[in-house]
Amino acid sequence: MTNFSPNAPLPENLTDEIAQELLLQLRQKQGNWVEWGIAIAQLQKGGYNSQAIFEATGFEPIQQNQVMVGAQVYSSLEKGGAPEAVINHYQQRGSDVLYELRLLTQEERAAAAELTYQYKIDCDEARDIAKAIKEFSRFPNLPQGFSTHPGDAVAYQCWKLARQNSDLQERSRLIAKGLKFAHTETARKQVEQLLVDFTVVPKRPAPTLPFYRVDAEEEMPRLLPVVGELPLTPDDLKRVPLLEEEGPFRMVKFAGEQAWVPVPGWRVVLAAEDPVVILCHSSNLPTMQVMSEQVMVVVDRSDRKWNATSYFIVENSGKLDIQWFESSPDVSLLGRVLVIARPKKIIDEELNKDSWQIEE
C-alpha cells in the first residue's frame, strides 16, 4: 500500500499501479483522513476528476474537497509551530474544522488550530473564528488593548459587535464570548468595560463591492496582436507570435513576462489614469461571497486619495490586499478599486463556436 506523509511532496508521475492503490485506499478507508486528502490530491493531479474518484471510492466531491484542503492546512500546522497535542488531535479528526482555516496564513492556521483544539470548537464556530482572525490581520495598527493572539482577535470581534448592539441579551452573549476567548489581561479589561459602558456605537456598513458580470457578447472583445502599419514584409508577419488565450477573461501572454487581458470600455475604466488588472478568487475578497470564482480586479494606481465609499489596494505583510477603511488610514494606499469583473457564464463553450447553431 502506498502512503504519503503530509509534509512529503507528491510524486511527479502517477502510474496506473499507484492510482489503483490510492483508489483502493480510499475505497476501504485505510489510514486517516489526512492520508485520504493527500491521496485525492495525487489522483486529481494525475488527471482523475472528482466524479471519477467518487464513482471509484464513494467519496462525494464535496467531501473530497474538504479532506484535500483540510490535509493542506494540516501539513502547515507543524511548519507553523502548532503543539504536538494539536497535531496529534487533528491527525485523527477535524477535517471540517481545518477546512475553515484555509484562508489564514501558515502561522495563523497553527495558532487558530490550537485555539479550536483548546475550546473544542466545531466547524461553524471555526468559520467565525477564522473570519475574525482574517479581519483582525488587516489592521495596520493593533486596536488598543488587543494583541496578535487569535484569542484576542476573537475577543476584539465580540467587543466590536457588542458595542454596535443595542439588544441587551445579544450584547451580553457577545461580552461573555469575548471574555471567554480574551488571551491578554488588557483585552479582557477592554471587554469588561462594556459591562458598565452601555454606549451604542452605530455600525457603519461597508460599501458594496463593485461587482459586474460580463454578459453581452460585444463586451467580450478578443485581443489580437498588431503586425504593424503597411508597407510590411513577410518577415514582419512571421515575427508576430502565436496568440493563446487563457482563462475566463481571455488573458494573453507573449514571450517574457508581459501579459494582456481584454477589458470592456466601461466609462470608469476609460477615465482611469493608470489602470492595472489583478486576478484573484472571490474568496480572497474582504466580504463573504456565496460562490467562489476567479474575478478580475481593475485598480487605478494613480487614485490614492481615501474616501469611505471605495475599496483600496494596500500592503499587508508584504502582500497586496484589498481593504475598506471607515476613516482615513495610517497606511499608504496603492490604488483604488474601480470594478471587479466576474467572467461571463458560458453554458456550452463548443456551442458558441458554431455560428449556425447560435443563429437557429
Sequence and secondary structure as in RCSB ss.txt:
>XXXX:A:sequence
MTNFSPNAPLPENLTDEIAQELLLQLRQKQGNWVEWGIAIAQLQKGGYNSQAIFEATGFEPIQQNQVMVGAQVYS
SLEKGGAPEAVINHYQQRGSDVLYELRLLTQEERAAAAELTYQYKIDCDEARDIAKAIKEFSRFPNLPQGFSTHP
GDAVAYQCWKLARQNSDLQERSRLIAKGLKFAHTETARKQVEQLLVDFTVVPKRPAPTLPFYRVDAEEEMPRLLP
VVGELPLTPDDLKRVPLLEEEGPFRMVKFAGEQAWVPVPGWRVVLAAEDPVVILCHSSNLPTMQVMSEQVMVVVD
RSDRKWNATSYFIVENSGKLDIQWFESSPDVSLLGRVLVIARPKKIIDEELNKDSWQIEE
>XXXX:A:secstr
     TTS   SS  HHHHHHHHHHHHTT S HHHHHHHHHHHHHTT  HHHHHHHH   HHHHHHHHHHHHHHH
HHHHTT  HHHHHHHHHS HHHHHTTTTS HHHHHHHHHHHHHTT  HHHHHHHHHHHHHHHT SS  TT  SSH
HHHHHHHHHHHHHT   HHHHHHHHHHHHHH  SHHHHHHHHGGGT              EEE  SGGGS     
   SSS  HHHHHTS    EETTTTEEE SSS EE      HHHHT SSEEEEEEEGGGSSS  SS  EEEEEEE
TT     TT  EEEEETTEEEEE  SS  SS   EEEEEEEE    S HHHHH HHHHH 
